[in-house]
Amino acid sequence: MVPPAGRGVAAASFRRALRIALGAALVCIFTLPPLLHFVSGAEWPLSVRIGIYAGAGAGAALLLLWSADRVLQWASNSIFRSRKPNRGASSAPARAEMAATLDEIENEMRRIGYWHSDPPDLLARCASGEIQSYLDAPSFELWLQCVFLPNARQMLRDDRLPPSSSVGVMAMRQYDYHSYVEEAQTLLQLLNRFDTELNRHVGYDPLNP
């Protein structure tokens, strides 16, 4: 199954290709008859010539309008992109908001019994390359406690945000994909909230990366 973000990118690419194909077809339709008339040197009836050149003029006008629309859209996108926050940096209120969410995540894990009192040192195993992702950890809950939360808090202290966050998607695969884990739904919501907060502050849109 293609994820929603992948479907959005594929749809946008298809629409872009369709617009280019339609533009090329219009150019051919409106410019080919005058070109044939010019090359052949045949004396076509006046009404046909008027129709051909009127069509060519309309096609040229449409092409100019389409080009102007593309230029304006490009300029508008450039302006809005320049106004997005710099990825990798955040304001103090943004960091405070995300830090509070991380505290809520820890509190919820403790409340539902997902917090370990004597966890292994997974950060050391990450540093050695033994653990490459949450899939390599003994459990997703241990990965959240020993890797995600310490790293997320450290990045907020250092003000070095990643380009995006998708820990909520990881949690959904654990708690609301192959099976539904009732006790973990609040935790899932909190992890999704963290994704939303971080992605908003770095200017990342999952549907338009």
Secondary structure, 3 states (H helix, E strand, C coil): CCCHHHHHHHHHHHHHHHHHHHHHHHHHHHHHHHHHHHHHCCCCCHHHHHHHHHHHHHHHHHHHHHHHHHHHHHHHHHHHHHHCCCCCCCCHHHHHHHHHHHHHHHHHHHHCCCCCCCCCCHHHHHHCCCCCCHHHCCCHHHHHHHHHHHHHHHHHHHCCCCCCCCHHHHHHHHHECCCECHHHHHHHHHHHHHHHHHHHHHCCCCCCC
